[in-house]
Amino acid sequence: MRCVTRRLMLLDTASLYFRAYFGVPDSVRAPDGTPVNAVRGLLDFIARLVQDHRPDDLVACMDADWRPAWRVELIPTYKAHRVAEEVPDGTDAEEIPDTLSPQVPVIEQVLDAIGIARIGVAGYEADDVIGTLTGRAAGPVDIVTGDRDLYQLVDDRRGVRVLYPVKGVGTLQLVDEAALREKYGVDGPGYAELALLRGDPSDGLPGVPGIGEKTAAKLLGQFGDLDGIMAALDDPMAKLTPSQRKRLAEAREYVAVAPTVVRVAPDVPLPSFDAALPGAPRDPAGLTALADRWGLGGSLQRLLAVLPG
């Protein structure tokens, strides 16, 4: 019997609805005047993705914890600049636009009523869910994200690539190993090490002072990987400049913990789920009620029209 390989598509959902929110005018509103630009923009984006790339399986990956304590414990500055100034219960809440946060539960309800698998796991970011699902996949994987951190998962041998929105949510850049080597001089796993050496202000990663992107790529090419670079630091014959030796030596403590923070977790305890793209809505009555309540109109219909059923 012939084994059919299934194509999996993984959505970095928060990254995409943020882009939808800023890419679709907030004049797009529900009948009661509530903005639904992120909801409708995301539905249109998913419809386009399904139409153009025909995934067999589709999972909307969620940030159950956008700033996990285990990452903050290792690097306290991790995403610290994104924390909202006042949070009543003392936990970290991400600062997001006032008119976006009420749309997130609507997005979740609509995805559930359609029957699109939606996975978030306490203590982990969507990136970690994506990393775990990618590692388990038996066939090719398309990761749709506006977050370059996930470039670390690109793997031509396994058919893992990133579809990166470069303009709103309508134009996608296909990122494979050739694209990474051309732009950064590294492969997928090398991108994570490049990022931690270079630093990333958007994630609060300090990096190694004085080691920019080009120098990081050169060191990785010269010594193979991060372990090779740090081994060279302990080898007086290795070809490191005095400045590089000084910078790396001063950053030993950071370099020791940063890989755990920067690399996606490969072993998230996932719940049971059905990733198959539904042929028809799981909850037609509930979906109709949501469509009427929020005025989802053509955006929802366009997505329903491209479902495989």
N, C-alpha and C positions, 0 to 999 in steps of 0.2 A: 504494500500500500504506500502511495506517495505521501511524503511528509510535506505539508504546506507551511512555509515560513511566514509568520505573521509580523507585520510592521507595527511597532509600538511608537506612539507619539506621547511625549510627556510635556505638560504645560507648567511652566513656572508662573502660576496663576497670578500672584500678587504683582509680579513684574509686568504682566500683560495688562491687568486691569488698571495699574498706574498709568501705563502708556495710553490705554483707551481713554482714561479720564482726562488726560492732558491733550489728547488728540481729537476728541469729539467735543463740540461746544456744549457748555452747560445749559444752553437753551433747549437741549433735548431733555424733556421732562415728562413725568407721569401726569395723568389727568388731574391730580391734585396739586400740580406744580412742583413736586419733588424732583430734583435732578436725577436722571437715570442714564447719563452719558457714559459712565463706566460700564454699566450693565449692558446697554445696547452695543457699545463699542466692542466689548469682549465677545458677545454673541456673534457679531459680524466677523470678528477676527477668527473665531473658531470655525465658523461656516466656511470662510475662505481657506483655512488650513485643511479642513476635511476635503473640500472640493479639489484643491490643488495637489494634495499629497496622499490622499486615500489611505489613511491609517486603518489597520484592522482593530487595533486597541488604542484607547485614549484615556489618559489619567490626568486629572487636574490636581496638581500637587500644591499643598497649602502650607503656609507658615503657621504651624500650631504654636511655635515659639520662635519669634523673629530674632531674639538675642539670647540664646541658651546660656544658662549659668555656667556650664562647664567650659564654654569658650571664654566667657568674661573672666572666669577664675584664672585662666592662663594668660589672657591679655586684657586687662581691665578697660583699655580704651576701645575695645571692640564695639563698634556701632554706638559708642557713648554719645556722640553728637546728635544722634537721631532720637534720643529719649525725650519725650514730652516733659515740659518743665514741671507740671504739677499732676501727680497721679495719686488719687485719694487712698488707694490701698497699699501704696508703697512699692508696688511691682513696676517693672519697666513697661511703659506703653510707647509704641512708636508714634512719632508726630506725623500725622497725615492730615490732608485738607478736610475741613469740616463737612463739606458736601460729598466727600468720597466715603468716609467711614460708614454712613448709613446704607450705602449701596452694597457693601460687602455681604451682609446677610441675605440680601436679595439675590446676589450672584450665586451664593451657596444654595439657596432654595430652588432656584431655576435649574442649576446643574443637576441637583438631586432629582427633581421632577422629570427632567429629560432622561435621566439614567446614565449620565456621564460619571464615571468613577471619580470620587473626590477623596483624597487622602492627606491627612495631616496627623502628625504623631507628637504627643506632648514631649517637650524637651528637645525638639529638633526643628530645623528650618526646612523649607521646601527643597532647598538644594540637597539636603541629606536624603530626603525621600527619593528625589530624582537619582541621586548617586546609587542608592540601594536598588531601585528598580532597574537602572541601567545595568548594574552588575549581574542581576538575575536574568536579564533578557536573553532569550534564545535566538532572537532574530535582530534585524536592524532597528535602530532607535533614532528618532528625531526628537531633539530637545529644543523646545521653543522658549526662548528666554531673552530678556534684555540685560541679563547679568553676565558679564564676561567671566566671572568666577567659574562658570560651568564649562568653559573651554577645556578645563582639565580633564573632562570625560571624553573628549573627542578621540576616536580610535577607528581608523580606517579598516583595520583587520576585522573588527566586529561590526562595522557598519554604523558606528555611532557618530552622529554629526549634530551640530548646533544650527538652528535657524534663528538668526539674530535680527530683530526689527531695527532697521536703520532710519526709517522715517515713519513716525506714527506707528501704526500697526499694519500698514499696507505693503511695505517693501521689505523683503527679507534678504539677508545676506547668508549664504550657505557657508558655514565654517567647517572645514575638514582639516586634515593634517597639512595639506599643501598650503592652505590659507594661513594656518598658524606659523608655519616655517617662513612664509614670505613676509608676514608682518612682524613676527616676534622672534623668529629664529629658534623656536622650540616646538616640541610635540605637545600632546595633551597633558600628560603628567608633568612635563617640564613647565607648563604654563603656571601651575600652582606654585612651583618653586620660584619661578620668575616673579610672580606676584608678591610672594612673601619677602623676597630680597628687595624688590623695588618699593614695596609698601603700597597701600591703597587708602587714600584719605576718605573715600566714600564708605569704607568699612572700618575706619579707625585703626588701620594697621600701620605702625610706624615705619616698617621696613628697616633696612640697614642704612643709616645715614651715609650719604656719599656714594651709594650704589644705586644708580638709576637703571632704567630699563635696558639700555644698550649694554652697560657694563654687566648687568645680571645675565643677559643672554650670552655675552662673551664668556663669562666665567663658567656658565653651565655647558657651553660648547667645549670649553677647554678641559673641564674636569668631570664632565659627564652628568653629574647631578649634585644635589645639595650636600650629600655625604662626601662626595669627592672634593667639593670645595672646602669643606671643613677639615678634611684629612690633609689637604694641601696646606692649610693654615698651620698645621703641626709639622710640616715638612719644610725645613729651612731651604731645601733645594728647589722647591716648587716655585714656578714662575708667577708669583704674586708681587705686586708693587708694594713698597713700604706703606703707602696709604691704604691699600686694600687690606693688608695684614692688620693694620691698626683698627680699621673700621670693623672688620669681621671679628677680631678678638674682643672688641668692646661690645659686640652684639651677640656674643655666645649664648647668653641666657635667653634672649629673644628667639634666636634661631633654633634653640632646643625645643621650644614649645610651639612656635608658629606653625609648623606643619600640621599639627593636630587641629589647630584653629582654621587654617586655610583649606585643607583638604576636606572634601565632603565625606560624611560618615557612610561607610559601605554596608553597615549592619543594623539599620534602623528596624525595630520590631514592628513590622507592618501588620495591620488588621487584615482579615479576609475581605476580598473584594473581587468584583468581576470587571475586568478591564475592557471587555469587548465593547466596541462602539455600538450603541443600541440602534436597532432598525426602526424603532418607534418609541415615543415617550413612555417612560415607566409609569408615570402617574398623569394620564391625560387630563383628568378633571382638575387636579391640583395645578397643572401647568396652565390650563385655560384661565383659572382664577388668578394666577400670578400675572399672566399676560394682560388680563383686563385691568387688574389693580395697578400695574406699573406701566401700562401702555407700551408693551414691548413690540407690538406691531410687526413690521417687516423684518426687523432684526431676528426675531425668533423664527419667523416663517422661513427665512433664508437658511437658517441652521437646520430646521426640520426637513427642508427640501433636499438637503445633501446627505441625510442619514441613509445608511445602506439599505434600509427596508423599502 
